[in-house]
């Protein structure tokens, strides 16, 4: 719930309880006929809201008025009102209030009109207000009546037996009360509360007195167990017996035998599960069972059977609840009654003429969702089979069977956008529901909990694994002594990704988890080692773990590796080749110094004798060479330049301007790409030599590259020479060559396919 305008517990205790006791609504509760809906959504309200009020009108419809309609700190109070019609199971607009308000006090008057008073209004800058008005269902109009003597919000309004309305307290713990006289349309002061309290539980007793239990003391922040009673005959408050547990945000519901059920609430972030019964004869409280889900800010309604339905609220985990439960008045016990179609608090709950209960709006959201609860169907032995179904990434279709009493209708709720109900989205009694799940093109998983007649079906789907995903492995390495041992690898991976363990040598045995999907654990054992130190790289889900083991023998310090061959000459086409390594039995070695154009395919490290397999990429530039270090020895790889005179470089002499022209037959294997014509020049230099290169052309926008002996681009330039000309380095100065050797200059254009004359000048410093 938001903290700015929290929901009133007064809206949760159902105004109908007071109206029935006053004889204001002509209902024969012993003869109600349920419509057979367990928990079924109605049409939504036109405006989402919470902290609103709900009042049962004489014709059996329900007036929903005011509340908040926005999220977070940007709160907007509502003046709009809507009327729920049980016959159509939908809402129609009612006349709006004269002033927007939320957290207001509301009561049904003896003549069937509805009084609303106080609350908070953004019409007045978000301040608490004292104004009051009355809704007349006969004319669908609101009329202003006298104002409260002081502003009050989230207090309690109770219609007394004589038709007057008692207005009690309000946040943040007012100790005043006042009386509304419908005849004069005015409010008058009443007795001051003995203890100022916020969010107490309030109920009108069968003898017309008003019970107010618990709450919190705003001056101290303490939660209260004290209870007081208002006597209309004297107009005074007096203490009565104390609650067994201090609590605020609880509900108080008058039972058929005249006792009052106090349930739920919060005691300084502790949620008491135990419920209590107040006996007005003895003036004492006694324990009466425990809620299955301790909660606060819930709704409570006495049913035609005399039992009490509690729904929603905030649980001890501070999560909004969708559960409901029934208090059996005869036995004093609690039992579950299915789940609402949406979690909510700050909602209203109203007993309808057919015995169903209307649950409307609330938080989070706020929401416009609305549903009715037929308790008989909600607590029936409904079943769904199976209770869970799973789908692959490709989706598909399936069915589930509902077993429901013949007179109970139901609907499939909480259907996500990726699921379609193909048949029996709504049904009565037993039925088979067919549905389709759409393909899932992303990774991970998704799931939903369908809610049908208070029962759940979990539908889950595993997505498509992204091949670029890598598992997270822990630990990333593990060392063992010569005696061996066992270990585990924790695998954390996308739920859609399957994996297996690869690269397992003979001395490692996978004992469990050789393959899996998503998260998992790999167990393995390492054999005893009688030879030299050894290691293995296990690959799992594009990641690796290194397992190493100490050897029983050590490397001879005098051992020297030999390589066969010691060099290799390759054509420009590249390809694979190998190096045979001969070394001491316990001597480990590695390969280093490989440039980007050489890939070590296997044998990047080893112990004793071994083989290094490598691949050289295709060479599109000048001839290149590299010296690899293998087991501390040098291995030279030479690769020729591609054949073709067009790509052969021309010697570039310092101080002599080279006149050239890009033409359609020129080299297309330059650094700029195959869509660009390129001329090549070369020169030999010493390490640290300083040079500049000036490329000029009026025929095309020039571009220049400088490469080292291995064909790697050292630097390039576009317009550093001014206009369409290029220069290395840009604008002025010189470039210091890093090593001795042959350098290549590539002359080309900024745009593809350009031709024309140019000049190139090399200057040494």
PyMOL commands that set and color helices and strands:
alter all, ss='L'
color gray80, all
select helices_A, chain A and resi 9-11+15-21+29-31+122-124+375-378+645-647
alter helices_A, ss='H'
color red, helices_A
select strands_A, chain A and resi 39-41+53-56+62-65+81-85+90-94+105-108+114-117+120-121+127-128+132-136+141-145+156-159+165-168+177-181+186-189+201-204+210-213+227-231+236-240+251-254+260-263+274-279+284-290+295-296+299-302+308-311+314-315+323-328+333-339+348-351+357-362+367-373+383-385+388-391+396-403+409-413+419-423+426-428+431-437+445-452+455-462+472-474+477-480+485-492+498-502+508-512+515-517+520-526+534-540+543-549+562-564+567-570+575-582+588-592+598-602+605-607+610-616+624-630+633-639+650-651+658-662+679-685+690-696+702-707+713-717+726-728+735-736+741-749+756-764
alter strands_A, ss='S'
color yellow, strands_A
deselect
rebuild
show_as cartoon
